[in-house]
Amino acid sequence: PRLAVLVSGRGSNFDALRAAIAAGRLHAEIALLASNRADAPALVRARAADIATFASDSRGSGDRAAWDRAFMAAVAAAQPDLIVLAGFMRRLDATAVAPWLGRMLNIHPSLLPKYPGLDTHQRVLAAGDAEHGASVHFVTAELDGGPVLAQARMPVLPGDTPADLAARLLPLEHQLLVAAVAAVASGRCRMQGTAILCGGQIL
Ligand code: GRF
């Protein structure tokens, strides 16, 4: 299966997918790395690995819908079977998401449905939660709101700062994303309305 990976910055989740493919743990190919930041560091590593890239800076792009349309047209041109948002920090509108319902995943650093949106680590600490984690979900028009495919959990430790949580969560995200992408790319799991079917069993 062909993946299009969308990033906005560092791209460590992108690297995790690449490493899993190289190690034979993920049977897929990355057909395109696309970014809404022309200066995303992940673009340099993709080019060094001969992975096709597309970048269109969304800062000061004016008409949001027009930018989304052009960006998703470039992604579609790579003919991906699955789009993976991996540290992609721009909300795509309903029109952009519609054609990809069930074929677009996002990884979000919280135990959804808790803490959609930004600053999840700070919010976990502010709430005094004993647990934190990450979620991979199918993307819908609702921000961080689609059906959750898989989650990784970890304890919040005394004295944790937001940076501690982010650092401890990141390797868990990498493992979670590889497993979730493999489950969908292999056809083992798929979105069925608002539910998720894995091997005929509703999650
Ligand atoms: C990750 O924590 C991801 O969950 C969130 O932003 C961060 C991106 O990391 N969306 P990277 O760009 O994949 O390194």
Residues whose N, C-alpha, C, O or C-beta is under 5 A from the ligand:
A	BS01	GRF	G9 R10 G11 S12 N13 F14 A86 G87 F88 I107 H108 P109
